Amino acid sequence: MSDPPWPPPLTWPDQPLSDGVVLLDRFTETDVPRIILGCTDPASQRWLPLPSPYGEVEALTFVKSRAKAAAAGNELTFAVRDAADGVAAGALGLSQRGYHHEADIGYWTAPDRRGRGWTARAVRLVVRHAFATMPLRRIEILAAIGNVHSRAVAESAGGTFEGVRRHGLPTGDTDDAAVYSFIATDAAAGPP
């Protein structure tokens, strides 16, 4: 019996994902000021392939392009929100890879919401959701070797450090990437 066609389309959860501290749902145009804050921060500009300057046009383009990617079933980009006030604290994207049964996670956090552990919580929520709803065998996070904060998120979320992928970031630059993985039997993939 052969596998079903890969990749199956990604679909939004029926309800926002939440652990009571963070809430993950879709970005809307009302999030534009928060997206600008996150994407103009020097750390975000250093580690992500973002336009500079980054303003309202770029933020609106981000919202619309992420909605289009989700509609096509290629990627889900969640707004990571404070569950108490609904303010967007960052973004977390889940995208399918060309390899069968594999996906990637990427993220950024607004500077005023860093250091609270929210992005690691969001990673765990998305990992659990992805393994529960998709026929995945692994999920990876790639972080530039020098991006200690992004690496700390992957480690705090329960990702297993597998090694260094030379010139391994999908952005096309020559930074080496630390590779973190999750498989369905990992504790991070199980119930909270």
N, C-alpha and C positions, 0 to 999 in steps of 0.2 A: 504494500500500500504506500503510495507516495504522499509526501508532505503537501499540505495546502499551499497555494501560491504565497510567496514571500515578497514583500512584507504585507501582512494584513494591515488595514488602515487603523491608525490610532483614533480612538474616540474619547471624548470627554467623559469623565465619571458622571453618573446620574446626579450626584450631589457634590458640592465642594469638598475637597479632602481637608480634614482638620484633626488635630490632636488636642484641641482646646487652647493651645498657645499660638499656633500659626494656622492660617486658613489659606488654602490654595484654590484659586479660581481663575477666570479669564481676565485679561487686561481690558480696560475700556478707555475711552477718550478722557474720562475724568482722572485717569492715572498719569496723564502727560506730565504734569509738574514733577511727580515723583520719579518718572522715568528719566527726565532731564537731570534731576539731582543725581541719580545713580550713574548715569552715563557720562556726566561731565566731571565726575570725581577723578582726580589724578590717578588713583589706583586702578579704577575701571579703564581709564584711557590707556594706562600702561599695559594691561594684561589682555584687553579685549580688542578685537578689530572694529573699533568704533570710529565714525566720522568725527572730525574736529574742525570747526566747532560743531556742537551737538545742541540743537534747539528744538523748538516746537514742531517744525516740519519733520525732522528726523524721528522724534518721538511718535508722532502720528503715523509715520511710515512704519515704524516698528509695530505699533498696535495693529495696523491693517495687514501687514505682511505676516504676522503671527496668526491672525485670524484666518488668513488665506491658507497658510500651511496646515493649520488644524483642519480646515474644511476639506483639504486634499488628503488628509489622513497621514501626512508625513511627519508632523511634529506637533507636540502640545507644549506651549509655553505658558506656564502658570504664573500668575501674580502671587508672590509670597506675601501674605498680609498678616498684620497683627490681628489675632482673632478677637481681641478686645475692642479695637477701634476701626478695623477694616482698612487701615492705611497700608498702602503698598510699601513693603520693605525691600523688595527685590524681585528677581525673576528666576525661574527654574525651567529649563527646557528639557524635554524628553524627545529624542529623535531616533529613528530607526537607522540601522547601519546597513551597508550593502551585504554584510555577512548574515546568513540565516540565523535567526533567533538571537540576535544581539541588538542592543540599543545603547545610546550614549546619554549622559546627563551633563548639562552645563548650567552655570548659575552666576549671578552677580547680586550684590547686596548694597543698598543705599548706605552712604557713610554714617548717617545718623542712627542706623539700626544694626550696625555691626557689633560683634562681640557679645551677642545675646544667645547664640546657639540656634537661632531660628533657621538659618539656611541648612544646617545639619538635620534639624527636625523635618524640614521640607524634603530633603533628599530621602530620608527614611520613609516618609509618607508616599512619595512617588515610586520608590523602589518596591514597596509593598503592593501598591496599586498595580504597577506594571507586571510584576510576577503573578499577581492574582488574576489578571485579565488578559494577558498575552502569552503566547507560547514561547517565552524567552528562556534562554539558557544562561545568559549573562548580560550585565549592564556595566558599562565602563564610565569612569570619570577620568579625563586627561587634564592635568594641570601643569603649567610651566614649572620646571624645577625650582625656579626662584620665587614663585608665587606661594609663599609660605602660608598665607591666609586661606587660599583656595585648597591647598593641600591639607590644612588643618580641618577644614570642613569635611573633606572626603574621609579623613581618618576618624573624626568625631562621629560621622554618620555610620561608621562600621565598615567602610570600604577596606578591602585587603590590598595593601601595596604589593604590586607584582614586579616592579622594576622601572627602568628608564627606557623610553622609546625615543631614540635619537632623532632629532628634527621631527618630532612626533605630533606636533599640534596641527589640527586641521586648518589653521588660519593661513598656512603657506609660509610662515616665517621659519626661522631656523632654530627656534628654541627647542630644547629637549623637553620631553613631557614625562612626568611621573604618572604611571598607570595604576589606577585603583579599580577594583572590580567587586561586583556583588553577584552571587549566584543564589538560586532560590532557597538553598538550605542554610544560607547565612542568617544569623540572628537578626540582622537589620532588615531582612526581607520578611520576617515573621510578624506575628501580632505585636502590638506595642507593649 
